[in-house]
Amino acid sequence: MQPARSIGQCTLVTAGAVLWLVAVALVARATGQSFALLVTLAVIVPFLLWNGTIGFVVFLHHTNPTIAWFRNRQEWQRNRAYLTSTVRVRFPLGIDRLMHNIMEHNAHHLNPGIPMFSLRAAQKALQERFPQLCEYRLGWRTYMDIVRRCKLYDFAEHAWLDFGGQVTSRVALAGSAA
């Protein structure tokens, strides 16, 4: 059984989607435009852009040849994955600021309640205390290296593999040393 909060959130999202579709239908009718075209431009394209963007961001946060993934919560906690299983990604041209500092992701994982405008300062304090945290500046070469090396993850060996099963990167676990 789902918690009441989840059901309420689902209902709210569904109601918002229905209202948005009704608004699109009314605009299409009032302006004599194609409903299908307006749904495509006002619903489907933004939905696809959002999913592509959030997928890219989550991939960058949690995929790197130096990051371990864990099979269970106990192993995750023992290795302080709340600190070490995510990356701080710096974008060129100040794009990270446009993303409201969400790329300061170690701090976000440590405490998801930190307001986005405080993430930069929290990340700085965290990196002073734990200088081994993974960080990189996003560039084409860096991105392509991550994509090339991080295709599959072997939980038993803590290694990244290519699709042929060849190890592309072994991950050193933080353990209690972090």
C-alpha positions in Angstrom: 0.0 0.0 0.0 1.3 3.4 -0.9 1.7 6.1 1.8 -1.0 8.8 1.7 1.7 11.4 0.7 2.6 9.6 -2.4 -1.1 9.2 -3.4 -1.7 12.9 -2.8 1.4 13.8 -4.9 0.2 11.6 -7.7 -3.2 13.1 -7.6 -1.7 16.6 -7.7 0.5 15.8 -10.6 -2.3 14.2 -12.5 -4.6 17.1 -11.8 -1.9 19.5 -13.1 -1.4 17.5 -16.3 -5.2 17.4 -16.9 -5.5 21.1 -16.4 -2.6 21.8 -18.7 -4.1 19.6 -21.4 -7.5 21.4 -21.0 -5.7 24.7 -21.3 -3.9 23.6 -24.5 -7.2 22.3 -25.9 -8.9 25.7 -25.1 -6.1 27.6 -26.7 -6.2 25.4 -29.8 -9.9 25.9 -30.2 -9.8 29.6 -29.5 -7.0 30.2 -32.0 -8.0 27.6 -34.6 -4.7 25.8 -34.3 -4.1 22.0 -34.4 -4.6 20.4 -31.0 -2.0 17.7 -31.8 0.6 20.3 -32.8 0.0 22.3 -29.6 0.1 19.2 -27.4 3.4 18.3 -29.1 4.9 21.8 -28.6 3.4 22.5 -25.1 3.5 19.0 -23.5 5.6 16.4 -25.4 8.6 18.5 -26.3 9.1 20.1 -22.9 8.6 16.6 -21.3 11.3 15.1 -23.5 13.6 18.0 -22.9 13.1 17.8 -19.1 13.7 14.0 -19.1 16.8 14.3 -21.3 18.2 17.1 -19.1 17.6 15.4 -15.8 18.9 12.1 -17.2 22.1 13.8 -18.3 22.5 15.5 -14.9 21.9 12.4 -12.9 24.3 10.5 -15.1 27.0 13.1 -14.5 26.3 13.1 -10.7 26.6 9.3 -10.2 28.7 7.9 -13.0 32.5 8.2 -13.0 35.4 5.7 -13.1 36.3 6.7 -9.5 32.8 6.2 -8.1 31.7 3.0 -6.5 28.1 1.7 -6.6 26.8 -0.5 -3.9 24.4 -3.5 -3.8 22.9 -2.8 -0.4 22.4 0.0 2.2 24.8 -1.5 4.8 27.7 -1.5 2.3 26.7 2.0 1.1 26.8 3.3 4.7 30.0 1.4 5.6 31.8 3.1 2.7 30.4 6.6 3.3 28.8 6.6 -0.1 26.7 9.6 0.9 30.0 11.5 0.4 31.9 9.4 -2.1 29.3 8.1 -4.6 28.6 11.3 -6.3 30.6 13.9 -8.1 31.0 17.7 -8.1 30.8 18.7 -11.8 31.9 22.1 -12.8 30.4 23.4 -16.1 32.1 25.8 -18.4 30.8 29.4 -18.8 29.1 29.5 -15.4 26.3 27.1 -16.5 26.4 25.4 -13.1 25.0 28.7 -11.6 22.1 28.5 -14.1 21.4 25.1 -12.7 21.1 26.6 -9.2 24.3 24.9 -8.0 22.8 21.4 -8.0 26.1 20.2 -9.4 27.6 20.8 -5.9 26.2 17.3 -5.4 28.2 15.8 -2.5 26.8 18.5 -0.2 23.3 17.7 -1.6 23.7 14.0 -0.8 25.1 14.7 2.7 22.0 16.8 3.5 19.3 17.1 0.8 17.7 19.8 2.9 20.4 22.4 2.2 18.8 25.2 0.1 20.2 25.3 -3.4 21.6 28.9 -2.8 23.7 27.4 0.1 25.1 24.4 -1.8 28.2 26.1 -3.0 29.3 27.2 0.5 28.4 23.7 1.9 30.3 22.0 -0.9 33.4 24.2 -0.2 33.3 23.3 3.5 32.9 19.7 2.6 35.8 19.7 0.2 38.1 21.4 2.7 37.3 18.6 5.2 37.4 15.7 2.6 39.8 16.8 -0.2 39.5 13.3 -1.8 36.0 14.0 -3.0 35.6 13.5 -6.8 35.4 16.7 -8.8 36.0 17.6 -12.5 35.3 20.2 -15.0 33.0 19.0 -17.7 34.4 19.0 -21.2 33.9 16.9 -24.3 36.9 14.6 -23.6 36.0 14.1 -20.0 32.4 13.2 -20.9 33.5 10.8 -23.6 36.0 9.1 -21.3 33.2 8.5 -18.7 30.8 7.2 -21.3 33.5 4.9 -22.8 34.6 3.5 -19.4 31.4 3.3 -17.4 29.0 1.0 -19.2 28.4 -1.7 -16.6 29.3 -2.0 -12.9 30.5 -5.1 -11.2 29.2 -4.9 -7.6 31.3 -7.8 -6.4 34.6 -6.5 -7.7 33.8 -2.8 -7.5 34.9 -2.2 -11.1 33.5 -0.5 -14.1 33.3 -2.7 -17.2 32.7 -2.3 -20.9 29.9 -4.2 -22.6 32.4 -7.0 -23.3 33.0 -7.5 -19.6 36.5 -6.1 -19.6 37.5 -4.0 -16.6 37.9 -0.4 -17.6 38.4 1.0 -14.1 38.7 -0.4 -10.6 37.2 1.7 -7.8 39.0 2.2 -4.5 36.5 2.1 -1.7 36.5 4.8 0.9 35.7 2.5 3.8 36.2 4.1 7.2 39.1 6.1 6.0 37.0 9.0 4.5 
